[in-house]
Amino acid sequence: MSAEIVTMLGVGGTLLASGGTFALFLLRLIGRLEDNFGRLQDRFDRLEEKVDELARDHQALAREFSEFRGEVRARLVDLPVGSAAR
């Protein structure tokens, strides 16, 4: 074999090896990104559940406050005009 052929085979082998190494690096990087996105999605889902729970609590408290306000108004109307509420 001539020196040119040996050089071309060496360069080709080096290119194949570096390309394979780069491909493995990209595959590992993509795998890590998918894991991170999965964890992020889980955290987002938990946060969404908490926000929904807070919204339900807010609605329940708003209903109770509205009922309380109605009761207070009804009691204030029942007081005699000249009485001092203490």
MOPAC internal coordinates of N, CA, C and O (Angstrom, degrees):
PM7 1SCF
backbone

  N    0.0000 0     0.00 0     0.00 0    0    0    0
  C    1.4371 1     0.00 0     0.00 0    1    0    0
  C    1.5193 1   109.74 1     0.00 0    2    1    0
  O    1.2310 1   122.89 1   -35.13 1    3    2    1
  N    1.2959 1   112.07 1   144.87 1    3    2    1
  C    1.4579 1   116.45 1  -179.53 1    5    3    2
  C    1.5309 1   109.09 1   -84.83 1    6    5    3
  O    1.2310 1   121.31 1   -15.24 1    7    6    5
  N    1.2775 1   115.10 1   164.76 1    7    6    5
  C    1.4602 1   121.18 1  -177.73 1    9    7    6
  C    1.5251 1   111.15 1   -64.61 1   10    9    7
  O    1.2310 1   120.11 1   146.36 1   11   10    9
  N    1.3349 1   117.39 1   -33.64 1   11   10    9
  C    1.4642 1   120.50 1   179.70 1   13   11   10
  C    1.5176 1   111.10 1   -64.66 1   14   13   11
  O    1.2310 1   120.57 1   137.85 1   15   14   13
  N    1.3373 1   116.51 1   -42.15 1   15   14   13
  C    1.4658 1   120.37 1  -179.19 1   17   15   14
  C    1.5270 1   110.03 1   -66.05 1   18   17   15
  O    1.2310 1   120.32 1   136.39 1   19   18   17
  N    1.3170 1   117.00 1   -43.61 1   19   18   17
  C    1.4559 1   120.70 1   178.81 1   21   19   18
  C    1.5325 1   109.99 1   -61.50 1   22   21   19
  O    1.2310 1   120.54 1   138.41 1   23   22   21
  N    1.3210 1   116.56 1   -41.59 1   23   22   21
  C    1.4582 1   121.02 1   179.08 1   25   23   22
  C    1.5235 1   110.44 1   -64.26 1   26   25   23
  O    1.2310 1   120.10 1   135.09 1   27   26   25
  N    1.3405 1   117.42 1   -44.91 1   27   26   25
  C    1.4632 1   121.14 1   179.62 1   29   27   26
  C    1.5237 1   111.14 1   -63.82 1   30   29   27
  O    1.2310 1   119.88 1   139.42 1   31   30   29
  N    1.3382 1   117.83 1   -40.58 1   31   30   29
  C    1.4640 1   120.04 1   176.89 1   33   31   30
  C    1.5253 1   111.41 1   -65.13 1   34   33   31
  O    1.2310 1   120.40 1   140.59 1   35   34   33
  N    1.3115 1   116.84 1   -39.41 1   35   34   33
  C    1.4645 1   120.87 1   178.25 1   37   35   34
  C    1.5216 1   111.45 1   -65.16 1   38   37   35
  O    1.2310 1   120.86 1   135.37 1   39   38   37
  N    1.3313 1   115.96 1   -44.63 1   39   38   37
  C    1.4567 1   120.10 1   178.93 1   41   39   38
  C    1.5314 1   110.08 1   -65.29 1   42   41   39
  O    1.2310 1   120.22 1   137.93 1   43   42   41
  N    1.3310 1   117.18 1   -42.07 1   43   42   41
  C    1.4718 1   120.71 1   178.55 1   45   43   42
  C    1.5179 1   111.66 1   -62.76 1   46   45   43
  O    1.2310 1   120.40 1   136.62 1   47   46   45
  N    1.3214 1   116.84 1   -43.38 1   47   46   45
  C    1.4706 1   120.56 1   177.85 1   49   47   46
  C    1.5208 1   111.49 1   -63.14 1   50   49   47
  O    1.2310 1   120.79 1   139.38 1   51   50   49
  N    1.3097 1   116.09 1   -40.62 1   51   50   49
  C    1.4575 1   120.61 1   178.61 1   53   51   50
  C    1.5280 1   110.61 1   -64.57 1   54   53   51
  O    1.2310 1   120.55 1   137.74 1   55   54   53
  N    1.3304 1   116.55 1   -42.26 1   55   54   53
  C    1.4595 1   120.16 1   178.49 1   57   55   54
  C    1.5280 1   111.12 1   -64.11 1   58   57   55
  O    1.2310 1   120.05 1   137.54 1   59   58   57
  N    1.3282 1   117.51 1   -42.46 1   59   58   57
  C    1.4611 1   120.96 1   178.27 1   61   59   58
  C    1.5263 1   110.84 1   -63.09 1   62   61   59
  O    1.2310 1   120.34 1   136.49 1   63   62   61
  N    1.3119 1   116.96 1   -43.51 1   63   62   61
  C    1.4581 1   120.48 1  -179.27 1   65   63   62
  C    1.5332 1   111.07 1   -65.55 1   66   65   63
  O    1.2310 1   120.35 1   136.08 1   67   66   65
  N    1.3260 1   116.93 1   -43.92 1   67   66   65
  C    1.4651 1   119.18 1  -179.78 1   69   67   66
  C    1.5272 1   110.39 1   -68.98 1   70   69   67
  O    1.2310 1   119.83 1   143.40 1   71   70   69
  N    1.3232 1   117.93 1   -36.60 1   71   70   69
  C    1.4655 1   120.77 1   176.28 1   73   71   70
  C    1.5167 1   111.60 1   -64.53 1   74   73   71
  O    1.2310 1   120.37 1   138.62 1   75   74   73
  N    1.3228 1   116.90 1   -41.38 1   75   74   73
  C    1.4650 1   120.55 1   177.27 1   77   75   74
  C    1.5165 1   111.89 1   -64.82 1   78   77   75
  O    1.2310 1   121.17 1   138.55 1   79   78   77
  N    1.3169 1   115.37 1   -41.45 1   79   78   77
  C    1.4663 1   119.64 1   178.07 1   81   79   78
  C    1.5297 1   110.68 1   -62.98 1   82   81   79
  O    1.2310 1   120.58 1   137.23 1   83   82   81
  N    1.3201 1   116.49 1   -42.77 1   83   82   81
  C    1.4609 1   120.85 1   178.71 1   85   83   82
  C    1.5350 1   110.46 1   -64.69 1   86   85   83
  O    1.2310 1   120.17 1   140.37 1   87   86   85
  N    1.3290 1   117.29 1   -39.63 1   87   86   85
  C    1.4592 1   120.55 1   178.53 1   89   87   86
  C    1.5309 1   110.55 1   -63.62 1   90   89   87
  O    1.2310 1   119.94 1   137.50 1   91   90   89
  N    1.3255 1   117.72 1   -42.50 1   91   90   89
  C    1.4647 1   120.55 1   177.17 1   93   91   90
  C    1.5300 1   111.10 1   -63.75 1   94   93   91
  O    1.2310 1   120.85 1   139.91 1   95   94   93
  N    1.3234 1   115.98 1   -40.09 1   95   94   93
  C    1.4674 1   120.10 1   177.18 1   97   95   94
  C    1.5322 1   110.35 1   -60.02 1   98   97   95
  O    1.2310 1   120.12 1   133.97 1   99   98   97
  N    1.3357 1   117.37 1   -46.03 1   99   98   97
  C    1.4614 1   120.75 1   179.54 1  101   99   98
  C    1.5231 1   111.55 1   -63.65 1  102  101   99
  O    1.2310 1   120.02 1   139.98 1  103  102  101
  N    1.3255 1   117.57 1   -40.02 1  103  102  101
  C    1.4620 1   120.20 1   178.90 1  105  103  102
  C    1.5283 1   111.18 1   -63.25 1  106  105  103
  O    1.2310 1   120.07 1   137.24 1  107  106  105
  N    1.3136 1   117.46 1   -42.76 1  107  106  105
  C    1.4660 1   120.40 1   177.58 1  109  107  106
  C    1.5215 1   110.96 1   -64.97 1  110  109  107
  O    1.2310 1   120.50 1   140.18 1  111  110  109
  N    1.3350 1   116.65 1   -39.82 1  111  110  109
  C    1.4517 1   120.99 1   179.23 1  113  111  110
  C    1.5288 1   110.58 1   -64.62 1  114  113  111
  O    1.2310 1   119.96 1   136.95 1  115  114  113
  N    1.3115 1   117.68 1   -43.05 1  115  114  113
  C    1.4655 1   121.62 1   178.18 1  117  115  114
  C    1.5227 1   109.95 1   -63.90 1  118  117  115
  O    1.2310 1   120.02 1   139.37 1  119  118  117
  N    1.3140 1   117.57 1   -40.63 1  119  118  117
  C    1.4641 1   120.99 1   177.36 1  121  119  118
  C    1.5179 1   112.11 1   -61.12 1  122  121  119
  O    1.2310 1   120.63 1   136.83 1  123  122  121
  N    1.3130 1   116.39 1   -43.17 1  123  122  121
  C    1.4685 1   120.25 1   178.33 1  125  123  122
  C    1.5258 1   110.96 1   -64.83 1  126  125  123
  O    1.2310 1   120.75 1   138.29 1  127  126  125
  N    1.3317 1   116.17 1   -41.71 1  127  126  125
  C    1.4629 1   119.15 1   178.98 1  129  127  126
  C    1.5274 1   111.16 1   -62.93 1  130  129  127
  O    1.2310 1   120.17 1   139.29 1  131  130  129
  N    1.3149 1   117.29 1   -40.71 1  131  130  129
  C    1.4637 1   120.48 1   178.00 1  133  131  130
  C    1.5288 1   110.76 1   -63.41 1  134  133  131
  O    1.2310 1   120.18 1   139.06 1  135  134  133
  N    1.3345 1   117.27 1   -40.94 1  135  134  133
  C    1.4686 1   120.37 1   176.84 1  137  135  134
  C    1.5297 1   110.97 1   -62.46 1  138  137  135
  O    1.2310 1   120.77 1   135.93 1  139  138  137
  N    1.3322 1   116.14 1   -44.07 1  139  138  137
  C    1.4622 1   119.77 1   179.93 1  141  139  138
  C    1.5224 1   111.12 1   -64.39 1  142  141  139
  O    1.2310 1   120.20 1   139.67 1  143  142  141
  N    1.3246 1   117.22 1   -40.33 1  143  142  141
  C    1.4616 1   119.78 1   177.93 1  145  143  142
  C    1.5220 1   110.90 1   -66.66 1  146  145  143
  O    1.2310 1   120.09 1   144.48 1  147  146  145
  N    1.3248 1   117.42 1   -35.52 1  147  146  145
  C    1.4597 1   120.62 1   176.59 1  149  147  146
  C    1.5156 1   111.72 1   -63.53 1  150  149  147
  O    1.2310 1   120.76 1   135.59 1  151  150  149
  N    1.3258 1   116.14 1   -44.41 1  151  150  149
  C    1.4636 1   120.12 1   177.46 1  153  151  150
  C    1.5239 1   111.13 1   -64.44 1  154  153  151
  O    1.2310 1   120.85 1   138.97 1  155  154  153
  N    1.3310 1   115.97 1   -41.03 1  155  154  153
  C    1.4599 1   120.21 1   178.92 1  157  155  154
  C    1.5284 1   110.71 1   -63.28 1  158  157  155
  O    1.2310 1   120.32 1   140.29 1  159  158  157
  N    1.3258 1   116.99 1   -39.71 1  159  158  157
  C    1.4666 1   120.75 1   178.07 1  161  159  158
  C    1.5255 1   110.64 1   -64.40 1  162  161  159
  O    1.2310 1   120.22 1   139.32 1  163  162  161
  N    1.3367 1   117.19 1   -40.68 1  163  162  161
  C    1.4720 1   120.70 1   177.26 1  165  163  162
  C    1.5301 1   110.88 1   -61.40 1  166  165  163
  O    1.2310 1   120.64 1   135.84 1  167  166  165
  N    1.3217 1   116.38 1   -44.16 1  167  166  165
  C    1.4619 1   119.97 1   179.73 1  169  167  166
  C    1.5280 1   110.51 1   -65.02 1  170  169  167
  O    1.2310 1   120.44 1   140.25 1  171  170  169
  N    1.3195 1   116.76 1   -39.75 1  171  170  169
  C    1.4636 1   120.58 1   178.26 1  173  171  170
  C    1.5239 1   110.83 1   -63.67 1  174  173  171
  O    1.2310 1   120.61 1   139.16 1  175  174  173
  N    1.3388 1   116.44 1   -40.84 1  175  174  173
  C    1.4688 1   119.80 1   178.80 1  177  175  174
  C    1.5243 1   111.52 1   -62.92 1  178  177  175
  O    1.2310 1   120.66 1   137.18 1  179  178  177
  N    1.3540 1   116.34 1   -42.82 1  179  178  177
  C    1.4704 1   119.25 1   178.19 1  181  179  178
  C    1.5215 1   111.01 1   -64.08 1  182  181  179
  O    1.2310 1   120.50 1   139.24 1  183  182  181
  N    1.3250 1   116.65 1   -40.76 1  183  182  181
  C    1.4599 1   120.56 1   178.53 1  185  183  182
  C    1.5259 1   110.79 1   -64.32 1  186  185  183
  O    1.2310 1   120.55 1   140.20 1  187  186  185
  N    1.3141 1   116.55 1   -39.80 1  187  186  185
  C    1.4618 1   120.41 1   178.60 1  189  187  186
  C    1.5305 1   110.99 1   -63.41 1  190  189  187
  O    1.2310 1   120.50 1   140.10 1  191  190  189
  N    1.3343 1   116.65 1   -39.90 1  191  190  189
  C    1.4652 1   120.43 1   177.03 1  193  191  190
  C    1.5285 1   111.07 1   -62.94 1  194  193  191
  O    1.2310 1   120.20 1   138.97 1  195  194  193
  N    1.3357 1   117.22 1   -41.03 1  195  194  193
  C    1.4617 1   120.74 1   179.09 1  197  195  194
  C    1.5248 1   111.06 1   -64.56 1  198  197  195
  O    1.2310 1   120.39 1   138.66 1  199  198  197
  N    1.3232 1   116.87 1   -41.34 1  199  198  197
  C    1.4628 1   120.11 1   179.23 1  201  199  198
  C    1.5257 1   110.07 1   -64.86 1  202  201  199
  O    1.2310 1   120.42 1   138.61 1  203  202  201
  N    1.3265 1   116.81 1   -41.39 1  203  202  201
  C    1.4659 1   119.73 1   177.47 1  205  203  202
  C    1.5247 1   111.54 1   -61.90 1  206  205  203
  O    1.2310 1   120.74 1   139.78 1  207  206  205
  N    1.3361 1   116.20 1   -40.22 1  207  206  205
  C    1.4712 1   120.42 1   178.39 1  209  207  206
  C    1.5309 1   111.03 1   -64.95 1  210  209  207
  O    1.2310 1   120.73 1   138.80 1  211  210  209
  N    1.3284 1   116.21 1   -41.20 1  211  210  209
  C    1.4620 1   119.53 1   177.05 1  213  211  210
  C    1.5283 1   111.16 1   -64.17 1  214  213  211
  O    1.2310 1   120.00 1   142.12 1  215  214  213
  N    1.3051 1   117.61 1   -37.88 1  215  214  213
  C    1.4699 1   120.37 1   178.59 1  217  215  214
  C    1.5263 1   110.46 1   -64.91 1  218  217  215
  O    1.2310 1   120.56 1   139.58 1  219  218  217
  N    1.3389 1   116.53 1   -40.42 1  219  218  217
  C    1.4710 1   119.31 1   177.50 1  221  219  218
  C    1.5294 1   110.40 1   -64.09 1  222  221  219
  O    1.2310 1   120.30 1   136.89 1  223  222  221
  N    1.3271 1   117.02 1   -43.11 1  223  222  221
  C    1.4649 1   120.56 1   178.05 1  225  223  222
  C    1.5255 1   110.65 1   -61.36 1  226  225  223
  O    1.2310 1   120.63 1   137.58 1  227  226  225
  N    1.3281 1   116.39 1   -42.42 1  227  226  225
  C    1.4596 1   120.48 1   179.77 1  229  227  226
  C    1.5265 1   110.77 1   -61.84 1  230  229  227
  O    1.2310 1   120.32 1   136.50 1  231  230  229
  N    1.3127 1   116.99 1   -43.50 1  231  230  229
  C    1.4645 1   119.92 1   179.59 1  233  231  230
  C    1.5268 1   111.02 1   -63.36 1  234  233  231
  O    1.2310 1   120.54 1   138.05 1  235  234  233
  N    1.3220 1   116.57 1   -41.95 1  235  234  233
  C    1.4689 1   120.04 1   179.77 1  237  235  234
  C    1.5268 1   110.36 1   -64.51 1  238  237  235
  O    1.2310 1   120.19 1   136.76 1  239  238  237
  N    1.3299 1   117.24 1   -43.24 1  239  238  237
  C    1.4663 1   120.18 1   179.20 1  241  239  238
  C    1.5265 1   111.47 1   -67.07 1  242  241  239
  O    1.2310 1   120.30 1   144.17 1  243  242  241
  N    1.3050 1   117.03 1   -35.83 1  243  242  241
  C    1.4631 1   119.77 1   178.44 1  245  243  242
  C    1.5307 1   110.28 1   -64.48 1  246  245  243
  O    1.2310 1   120.06 1   139.65 1  247  246  245
  N    1.3306 1   117.50 1   -40.35 1  247  246  245
  C    1.4644 1   120.61 1   177.14 1  249  247  246
  C    1.5269 1   110.80 1   -63.43 1  250  249  247
  O    1.2310 1   120.67 1   134.31 1  251  250  249
  N    1.3293 1   116.33 1   -45.69 1  251  250  249
  C    1.4688 1   120.02 1   179.86 1  253  251  250
  C    1.5312 1   111.07 1   -63.21 1  254  253  251
  O    1.2310 1   120.17 1   138.37 1  255  254  253
  N    1.3182 1   117.28 1   -41.63 1  255  254  253
  C    1.4568 1   120.36 1   179.34 1  257  255  254
  C    1.5265 1   110.70 1   -64.14 1  258  257  255
  O    1.2310 1   120.62 1   140.61 1  259  258  257
  N    1.3267 1   116.41 1   -39.39 1  259  258  257
  C    1.4569 1   120.11 1   178.26 1  261  259  258
  C    1.5266 1   110.81 1   -63.47 1  262  261  259
  O    1.2310 1   120.30 1   137.81 1  263  262  261
  N    1.3195 1   117.02 1   -42.19 1  263  262  261
  C    1.4656 1   120.67 1   176.75 1  265  263  262
  C    1.5243 1   110.88 1   -62.69 1  266  265  263
  O    1.2310 1   120.41 1   136.92 1  267  266  265
  N    1.3248 1   116.83 1   -43.08 1  267  266  265
  C    1.4615 1   121.56 1   179.53 1  269  267  266
  C    1.5316 1   110.55 1   -62.01 1  270  269  267
  O    1.2310 1   120.53 1   136.41 1  271  270  269
  N    1.3151 1   116.59 1   -43.59 1  271  270  269
  C    1.4569 1   120.83 1   179.44 1  273  271  270
  C    1.5281 1   110.38 1   -62.05 1  274  273  271
  O    1.2310 1   120.21 1   139.31 1  275  274  273
  N    1.3350 1   117.21 1   -40.69 1  275  274  273
  C    1.4600 1   120.75 1   177.18 1  277  275  274
  C    1.5136 1   112.15 1   -63.18 1  278  277  275
  O    1.2310 1   120.51 1   138.70 1  279  278  277
  N    1.3429 1   116.64 1   -41.30 1  279  278  277
  C    1.4650 1   120.09 1   178.19 1  281  279  278
  C    1.5180 1   111.30 1   -64.37 1  282  281  279
  O    1.2310 1   120.13 1   138.21 1  283  282  281
  N    1.3188 1   117.35 1   -41.79 1  283  282  281
  C    1.4680 1   120.59 1   179.56 1  285  283  282
  C    1.5163 1   110.10 1   -64.12 1  286  285  283
  O    1.2310 1   119.91 1   136.25 1  287  286  285
  N    1.3118 1   117.77 1   -43.75 1  287  286  285
  C    1.4730 1   120.45 1   178.35 1  289  287  286
  C    1.5227 1   110.87 1   -61.64 1  290  289  287
  O    1.2310 1   120.61 1   138.02 1  291  290  289
  N    1.3205 1   116.44 1   -41.98 1  291  290  289
  C    1.4642 1   119.74 1  -179.94 1  293  291  290
  C    1.5170 1   110.43 1   -63.70 1  294  293  291
  O    1.2310 1   119.62 1   139.84 1  295  294  293
  N    1.3052 1   118.33 1   -40.16 1  295  294  293
  C    1.4658 1   120.80 1   179.77 1  297  295  294
  C    1.5280 1   111.46 1   -70.21 1  298  297  295
  O    1.2310 1   120.11 1   144.14 1  299  298  297
  N    1.3167 1   117.40 1   -35.86 1  299  298  297
  C    1.4602 1   119.75 1   178.68 1  301  299  298
  C    1.5171 1   110.96 1   -67.58 1  302  301  299
  O    1.2310 1   120.02 1   146.60 1  303  302  301
  N    1.3034 1   117.58 1   -33.40 1  303  302  301
  C    1.4629 1   121.22 1   178.46 1  305  303  302
  C    1.5215 1   109.68 1   -68.94 1  306  305  303
  O    1.2310 1   120.02 1   146.43 1  307  306  305
  N    1.3444 1   117.57 1   -33.57 1  307  306  305
  C    1.4639 1   121.71 1  -178.46 1  309  307  306
  C    1.5216 1   113.35 1   -72.34 1  310  309  307
  O    1.2310 1   119.48 1   162.82 1  311  310  309
  N    1.3331 1   118.59 1   -17.18 1  311  310  309
  C    1.4694 1   121.05 1  -178.85 1  313  311  310
  C    1.5363 1   109.67 1   -70.33 1  314  313  311
  O    1.2310 1   120.72 1   -36.05 1  315  314  313
  N    1.3251 1   116.23 1   143.95 1  315  314  313
  C    1.4670 1   119.32 1   175.07 1  317  315  314
  C    1.5251 1   110.26 1   -64.62 1  318  317  315
  O    1.2310 1   120.08 1   -25.87 1  319  318  317
  N    1.2794 1   117.45 1   154.13 1  319  318  317
  C    1.4523 1   122.31 1  -173.28 1  321  319  318
  C    1.5240 1   111.92 1   -63.50 1  322  321  319
  O    1.2310 1   118.80 1   137.37 1  323  322  321
  N    1.2915 1   119.89 1   -42.63 1  323  322  321
  C    1.4700 1   121.98 1  -175.29 1  325  323  322
  C    1.5031 1   114.13 1   -89.07 1  326  325  323
  O    1.2310 1   118.91 1   178.07 1  327  326  325
  N    1.3115 1   119.68 1    -1.93 1  327  326  325
  C    1.4690 1   120.00 1  -175.94 1  329  327  326
  C    1.5128 1   110.77 1   -78.97 1  330  329  327
  O    1.2310 1   121.62 1   -30.76 1  331  330  329
  N    1.3275 1   114.51 1   149.24 1  331  330  329
  C    1.4586 1   120.22 1   176.90 1  333  331  330
  C    1.5286 1   107.31 1  -101.09 1  334  333  331
  O    1.2310 1   120.29 1   -62.48 1  335  334  333
  N    1.3075 1   117.05 1   117.52 1  335  334  333
  C    1.4592 1   120.45 1   178.80 1  337  335  334
  C    1.5212 1   109.05 1   -77.24 1  338  337  335
  O    1.2310 1   120.78 1   -57.92 1  339  338  337
  N    1.3252 1   116.11 1   122.08 1  339  338  337
  C    1.4656 1   119.70 1  -178.30 1  341  339  338
  C    1.4862 1   110.64 1  -121.09 1  342  341  339
  O    1.2310 1   120.10 1   180.00 1  343  342  341

